Amino acid sequence: MSDEARLTQLEVLAAEQEKTISELSQQIAEQWKTIDKLQRKLDALTERFLELEEQASPDVPVTKPPHW
C-alpha cells in the first residue's frame, strides 16, 4: 500500500471517528436534558408525597418500639 493510500485511509478513519464523537456528544447532551427533567419531576413528587404523608397522619407520635 502506498504512502498516499495509507494517508487517505487514515484521513477517512479520522473523519468517521470525528462524526461518531459528535453524534455521541449530542446523544449525551440529550440524555442529560432528560435526566435533569426526570430529577425535577422526582423532586416534586417526593415533596408532594411528604406533604400528603404529613396531612394523612399529623397526630401519630414518633416513639421507639417497646423492645428498645
C-alpha positions as a printed NumPy array, in Angstrom:
array([[  0.   ,   0.   ,   0.   ],
       [  1.431,   3.357,  -0.98 ],
       [  2.006,   6.164,   1.478],
       [ -0.659,   8.251,  -0.241],
       [ -3.243,   5.461,   0.047],
       [ -2.376,   4.934,   3.716],
       [ -2.694,   8.658,   4.381],
       [ -6.074,   8.769,   2.619],
       [ -7.259,   5.773,   4.637],
       [ -6.175,   7.446,   7.888],
       [ -7.937,  10.68 ,   6.917],
       [-11.16 ,   8.783,   6.19 ],
       [-10.881,   6.956,   9.51 ],
       [-10.272,  10.231,  11.379],
       [-13.301,  11.836,   9.693],
       [-15.525,   8.87 ,  10.607],
       [-14.331,   8.98 ,  14.209],
       [-14.952,  12.722,  14.398],
       [-18.521,  12.187,  13.146],
       [-19.086,   9.385,  15.664],
       [-17.749,  11.502,  18.535],
       [-20.023,  14.375,  17.518],
       [-23.065,  12.094,  17.378],
       [-22.252,  10.585,  20.777],
       [-21.783,  14.044,  22.26 ],
       [-25.219,  15.081,  21.005],
       [-26.79 ,  11.941,  22.45 ],
       [-25.175,  12.569,  25.825],
       [-26.44 ,  16.152,  25.833],
       [-29.976,  14.903,  25.099],
       [-29.726,  12.305,  27.852],
       [-28.574,  14.91 ,  30.39 ],
       [-31.59 ,  17.062,  29.499],
       [-33.843,  14.051,  30.08 ],
       [-32.114,  13.191,  33.353],
       [-32.443,  16.772,  34.613],
       [-36.132,  16.818,  33.675],
       [-36.761,  13.488,  35.418],
       [-34.839,  14.625,  38.513],
       [-37.014,  17.753,  38.789],
       [-40.142,  15.617,  38.474],
       [-38.876,  13.178,  41.091],
       [-38.057,  16.015,  43.484],
       [-41.542,  17.497,  43.014],
       [-43.213,  14.12 ,  43.544],
       [-41.117,  13.434,  46.634],
       [-42.048,  16.797,  48.106],
       [-45.726,  16.229,  47.324],
       [-45.622,  12.731,  48.825],
       [-44.092,  14.052,  52.046],
       [-46.732,  16.781,  52.248],
       [-49.532,  14.24 ,  51.785],
       [-47.96 ,  11.916,  54.315],
       [-47.884,  14.722,  56.892],
       [-51.511,  15.585,  56.208],
       [-52.626,  11.96 ,  56.453],
       [-51.21 ,  11.314,  59.914],
       [-50.326,  14.543,  61.704],
       [-51.065,  13.202,  65.204],
       [-49.074,   9.983,  65.08 ],
       [-46.308,  10.291,  67.663],
       [-42.852,   9.093,  66.801],
       [-41.909,   6.651,  69.54 ],
       [-39.443,   3.858,  69.939],
       [-40.764,   0.314,  69.669],
       [-41.305,  -1.453,  73.027],
       [-38.279,  -3.707,  72.576],
       [-35.841,  -0.748,  72.564]])
